[in-house]
Amino acid sequence: MIGWSLDYWLGISPWGLIVFLLLGFAAGVLNVMRAAGVAPGPDAGDREH
């Protein structure tokens, strides 16, 4: 919705949609990798042993 709205408002179609689609896809892949334990979570560096 954000990409489409930016395209409509700024007249840059379809670039906003493409950029935010790719950002959403990357965020989804990162979440799947975190759930699978492949990628560290956002607080992984803050833990003390």
LONUMI-635067 format. One record per residue (C-alpha): residue number from 1; residue in three letters; y, x negated, z negated. Coordinates in steps of 0.001 Angstrom, whole numbers, padded with zeros to 6 digits. Layout:
<pts>
num residuo py px pz
NUM ALA Y X Z .
...
</pts>
This chain:
<pts>
num residuo py px pz
1 MET 000000 000000 000000 .
2 ILE 002420 -002832 -000764 .
3 GLY 001874 -004530 002578 .
4 TRP 002235 -001302 004524 .
5 SER 005392 -000411 002579 .
6 LEU 006938 -003821 003258 .
7 ASP 006073 -003496 006936 .
8 TYR 007740 -000107 007105 .
9 TRP 010810 -001142 005093 .
10 LEU 011402 -004541 006734 .
11 GLY 010054 -003743 010192 .
12 ILE 007640 -006686 010211 .
13 SER 004476 -004795 011101 .
14 PRO 001615 -005803 010750 .
15 TRP 002315 -009040 008849 .
16 GLY 002815 -007575 005380 .
17 LEU -000414 -005626 005675 .
18 ILE -002322 -008711 006825 .
19 VAL -000921 -010950 004064 .
20 PHE -001639 -008497 001256 .
21 LEU -005064 -007670 002699 .
22 LEU -005970 -011369 002580 .
23 LEU -004570 -011741 -000948 .
24 GLY -006615 -008753 -002117 .
25 PHE -009754 -010110 -000472 .
26 ALA -009251 -013525 -002099 .
27 ALA -008710 -011927 -005516 .
28 GLY -011876 -009873 -005097 .
29 VAL -013945 -012922 -004125 .
30 LEU -012570 -014842 -007119 .
31 ASN -013486 -011977 -009471 .
32 VAL -017036 -011882 -008092 .
33 MET -017325 -015658 -008529 .
34 ARG -016084 -015410 -012123 .
35 ALA -018553 -012612 -012875 .
36 ALA -021376 -014721 -011433 .
37 GLY -020300 -017699 -013554 .
38 VAL -019486 -019902 -010564 .
39 ALA -015713 -020106 -011116 .
40 PRO -014077 -020588 -014525 .
41 GLY -012002 -017768 -015948 .
42 PRO -008244 -017960 -016498 .
43 ASP -008663 -019042 -020145 .
44 ALA -011432 -021619 -019563 .
45 GLY -009170 -024611 -020227 .
46 ASP -007829 -023228 -023515 .
47 ARG -011118 -023206 -025427 .
48 GLU -011760 -025690 -028209 .
49 HIS -015317 -026829 -028902 .
</pts>
